[in-house]
């Protein structure tokens, strides 16, 4: 059975003494080479046949192999040695091969070098020339192995990072579960699409108690892993604060304090947070520097929900006020992040809020889920499905 040396199975620690495999069927040559190399600080291993060469390479890693091209089975053409070269390279592509040849077989050595041999030494050899050749090949071999270990290490780290990002994406998807709570007379549909594996957008609807539900959409400046980490902190803080108070203004104020204390100066969050009282259909909200949600009335009138304050995490003593609106049957409320309105077509033109309002108006009689699908489809077609920023959307409909 053929075996190939696995770089993963070998420790990248290279021994101090150069390990040299010597192959020749002449015992006197073997003895002379062993004596020479040991005296020069090498760790030689000697064998006398091609089969023994291959077996040694399967079992151990060497810095260089020094082989004769002629063995007992074929003492003239060197064919057995040439075949051995190919089999050595199949086992260890990084192992340098130096061949020994008699004065009369230089052509054979040249053919061997065409097959990948690194150098050759003529018999009878000159000790300084042989040692110089071996030192050079050991140096080059170790450099190649170190480079290969680095490449393999980088590849493994990249694979590990990819796996961790995939797992993080799954965790983020669980945090941003698109399933919405069931509220009497309300329809809620949610969709989230990150521009990278991880995203900095947050969109969620959840029950606070038996009569009240929270609606939130938020966007961290930036995208990718840093934005996802900050958004995860935002999400945890919001869930904790939402059950302590029904005041969106107070929740926003405390979120701002937490984010300011725990995020870098160049990072902030825009957010819209609202609380729906289901029996009265009243939405109380505070907009923290976010794209104003669009409330499309049944008669086609569009209201932008702008009341609130500045971004979260930007200034330590910011205050946030509240707005309030009563939702009516037939209304459609659209909460979104700028990944939708800033989607760009092939001409560099943004989709824009105007087109979004037109869509909302034209299809305001559709269910929340249908409207969500229509908006994402139209925006996707506009930007050729290339969203440059994270995009999140929530549709709230009142029956």
GULODO-707806 format. One record per residue (C-alpha): residue in one letter; x, y, z. Coordinates in steps of 0.02 Angstrom, whole numbers, plus 50000, padded with zeros to 5 digits. Layout:
AXYZ...
//
This chain:
X500005000050000X500695017249953X500905029850091X501115048550079X501905059050216X500595070450294X501195087650341X499795088450470X500465072950558X502245079750573X502725091850709X503415107950638X504895107050757X506405103150650X507825093450737X509485102350764X510525088750682X510195087350495X509425070250463X510175062650306X509615046650221X511015038050125X510655024249999X512005014049912X512274995449885X514164996749917X514544993750103X516205003150091X515365018650022X514025017550155X515345016450292X516365030950223X514855042450204X514215038050378X515895042150456X516055058650360X514325064950399X514345060150584X515975069450605X515155084950527X513655085050644X512405075750535X511255061750591X511445048950452X510345033850418X510995021450291X510065008850182X510604998150035X509064996149924X507655006449846X506364997249950X507295001850110X507365020150053X505485020750033X505155012050197X506295024150290X505425039350215X503735032350264X504305030750444X505325046650469X505615064150404X507315068350331X508155084550281X509015077250129X509225060450043X510845055349957X510605040749839X511545030549711X510665027849545X511295010149514X510824995249622X511054976549613X509534973549503X510104986149373X511924991449381X512135000349215X510645010649155X510145018849319X508325015249279X508025008449453X508705024549529X507675035449413X506095026149462X506575028349645X506655047249623X504835048049568X504275036949712X505225047549840X504375063249776X502685054749787X502995051249971X503785067950019X503725081849888X504805093349996X506255081150022X507795086349921X508665072349828X510515072449791X511145058349678X512865050749668X513515044949501X515135038749426X516135049649307X515495039849158X513645042849194X513465061749196X512065060549068X511135049549190X511315062849325X510645076149207X509115065349171X508875063149358X508905082049383X507585083849248X506505072649358X506715084149506X508365079649586X509115095049670X510955091349640X512195077549602X513915072449663X515135062749556X516045047349620X517355047349689X516735062449782X517645077249853X517215078950039X517105098150046X516055098449886X514885084949953X514675093750121X514365110450037X513015102549928X512175094050075X512215109950182X511405119850044X510025107050017X509685105350203X509535124250219X508335125250071X507325110350129X507075117550302X506545134250228X505285125450116X504595115150259X504435130450371X503525139550232X502385124650206X502015123350391X501595141950390X500435139750241X499585124650319X499435133750485X498665148950401X497475137750304X496925128750462X496685145350551X495645151850406X494595136150405X494355137450593X493885155850576X492635151650439X491855138350549X491755150350696X490955163650586X489665151150524X489265146250703X489175164650752X487985167550606X486855153650670X486875161250844X486465178350775X485035171250673X484355163650833X484465180550919X483595188550770X482255175250754X481055180950619X479575172850703X478455186250776X477295185550927X475455182850897X474505198550942X472625200250927X472155209550765X473985212350721X475065204850583X476955205750601X478225200250470X480115201650488X481615199050373X483475201650401X484885200450275X486695204050324X487925210550193X489275198950263X489225182850364X488805193050518X487835209250525X487545224450634X485665226150606X484375221250735X482515218950710X481335210750832X479575210350901X479235202151069X477935202051207X478285211951364X476735206451459X474975200851418X474455217851348X476055225551281X477305220951147X478965228651095X479445233450918X481255237550882X482395240350734X484205245850757X485805248050659X487605248350721X488795259450626X489905247950522X489625229650482X490375212450504X491015204950667X491305221250767X489545227250725X488815210150768X489665210150938X489005227450980X487265222850919X487255207351028X487655218551178X486245230251125X485005216051108X485385209051281X485235226151362X483605229951273X482775213651326X483285217051506X482675235151508X481055231751415X480335221551558X480785234951687X479845249451609X478545252551474X479275269651434X480235269651267X481045286251314X481725279151477X482315263151391X483225273551260X484035284651392X484705269751488X485265260851329X486235276451282X487115276651451X487585258251438X488215259551260X489195275451294X490075267051440X490495251151347X490865255551165X492275264851074X492025283151033X491815279650847X490415266950872X488585270650900X486865263450868X485335270850785X483715263150845X481835264550844X480995257050996X479135256651021X477865248451136X476165243351069X474735242451191X473705228951106X471965232851180X472065251551139X473115249250979X474205263851037X476045263950989X477195274051103X478935275951033X480615284651037X481705286350883X483575287150921X484285294350761X483595280250655X482745280450486X480965285650529X479745271050516X478375274050388X476565272550443X475455270750290X473645274150330X472255264950240X471835281050144X473635282550077X474235295850198X476025292350257X476665297350430X478535297150473X478885292550655X480325304250696X480085309450878X481475304150996X483275310051006X485035307150943X486015291150915X486345279051057X488095278451132X488655294951057X488445306951204X488345302851390X486925314151445X485755313151296X483905313251331X482515305251230X480695310351215X479225299951162X477945300751026X476285291751018X475105286550879X473525276250872X473555262150745X471985259750642X471295244750547X472065244350374X473675253050430X475375246450377X476895251250481X478605248950401X480175248350511X481805246650414X483675249750411X484625259950283X485245244350194X483595244950100X483515263250054X485385264250016X485415249049902X486285254649742X485925250049562X487185248149421X487135266949389X487595271149568X485835277049610X485105273149781X483405265149800X482895279149918X481475282250039X480355288849900X480285272349809X479965263549974X478475274850010X477805271649834X477925252849861X477095254150030X475685264449958X475415253649804X475315237449904X474595243550069X473115231850050X474245216450055X474595206350210X476155210150312X477045194650248X476605198150066X477165216150081X478815210850159X479155198950015X478685211949884X479845225149958X481355213649971X481055207049795X480925224349718X482435231149811X483425215449768X483025217349583X483515235649593X485265231949663X485515215349569X485415206249737X487015214949794X486655223049960X488155233450011X487505235450188X486495224950309X484625226250278X483205223050399X481335225450383X479785223650490X478005225650430X476615228150558X474845227150493X473215229950585X471705220050531
//
